[in-house]
Amino acid sequence: MWRDRSNFIIGADISSQVTTASREQLWARQVDENRFELCCIPFFLYDVALGDVVETAPSGGRRYMLSRLVVPSGRYVFRVWFGESYHPRGEIAEALAGMGALLEWSSVNLLAVDARDHEHAKQIADFLQDRENCGELMYETGKSA
């Protein structure tokens, strides 16, 4: 499991992306003094993914805040919101896991999904779009553009 590789927690400023929090904590493995490999799936941060190597810099009184992406992993992030859906969340999570996706829950309504590459991301996006069309969830990608 990726989280078992981690030995550090870094921060990321998300104040421009969400209204409920100003920072996201990211489990990471320290590569050198200010470089880290992400060992978690970001729930709110855009344009970074599991396995990416990022650089940190002091910001807002915190020493290890994500400042830039250094080496992309080629992985993809999806965020799934179940909201008021009555469809069993566990059933959808099991289907995604059965497709080889890695999953992390933030709450009973918010699931982060990792795809290992472009082809895998297409498969997961097709599945999520079908479920969204059925009214079972809403989803987005972790890319800002």
N, C-alpha and C positions, 0 to 999 in steps of 0.2 A: 504494500500500500504506500502511496506517495507520502502521506502524512508521517509515516514512520521514518522517512528520510530527513524530516525537518529538524532543525536545531536552533531555530530563531523565529521570531515574529517581527515582521516589518509593518509599517503603516503606509496607507495611501490616502491622499486627500480626495474625497468624493463629494465635497460640499457643493460643487457645481452640478452634480449629477442626481443627487437625491436630497430630499428636504428633511429626512428623519435623522440623519447622521452626518458627521463631518469627516469621519475617517473609517476606513475598512482595515481590519487586521488581516494579514496574510501570513500563513505558515510558510516558512522558507528554509532552504539549506544554504548556509553561508559558503560562498565560493572563495571570496577573498574579503578584504576589509569592508568594501562597499558594494559588492556584487553578490546576488542571491538568486538561487533557482527556486521558483515558486512550487510549493508542494501542496497546494490547494487550488480549488476552482473558485475564482473570484465571483462573489454574489452581486456586486454593484459596479465594480471597476470595469471600464471598457478597454478594449485593445490590448489586453494581456490575458494569458491563459496558463493553465497548468504546465509546468516544465519550462516556461520562459525564464531566461536569465535577465534580471533587471539590475539597475544601479540605484543606489540610495544616496541621499544627501540630507543634511540637516534642514528642517523646515518647521516653522511654528513652534520652536522650542523642543522639538523632537529630533533625535539624532538620525534615526534610520527610517526616512520617508522615501517612498518610491519616487524617483525623479525621471527615469527613462527606461525604455526597453532596450536591451543590448543584443540579445540573441533570441529570436522567436523559436519556439519549439515546433511550430507547425500544427499545434493542436487548436481545437475550436471550443468555444464556450456557448452554451445555451442556458437561458433562465426560464423556468416554467413557473407560472402563477396559477394556482388552482382556485383561489378565491372562493366563491359560493358554489362551485361545482359539486354535484353529489356523486360524481363518478369516483370510485375508489382510487385514491392516490397511490396506494401500494401496488395496485394492478398495473398502472402506468409505469411506476418505478421499476417493477419487475420486468416489464417488457423492454424498457430501455437497458437495464442491466443485461438482459438476455441478448441484446444486440451488441454487447461489449462496451457500453457506455459506462463511465465512472460517474458516480452520483454523490452529492453532498446536500443535506437538508439544512436550511436556515431556520425554518419554522414548518408548521403543518401545511402551509400554503406555498412556500417558496423552495424550489428545488434547483440546484445548479447541476448542469450536465456537461460532461467532457466528451469530446470526440477526438480520436487519435490522429486523424488526417482529413483531407478534403473529401475523399470518397465516403468515409465513415460519417462525416458531418452532413453530407447530402442525404444519406440514409436516415439519420436521426431527424433532420429537418423535415423530410417527407412524412415520417411518422408523427412528429409533433404537429405539423400542419393538418394532417387528417384528424387528429384528436381535437385541435382547435376548431376545425370546421364542424365537428360534432358538439361543440359547446362544452367540452370537458376541461379545457384549460386555455390559457393564453401563454404565448412564449415569445422570446426575443433572442437574438444572437448577442454575443459579447463584443461585437464590432460596432464602432460608432459611425462608420461610413458605409 
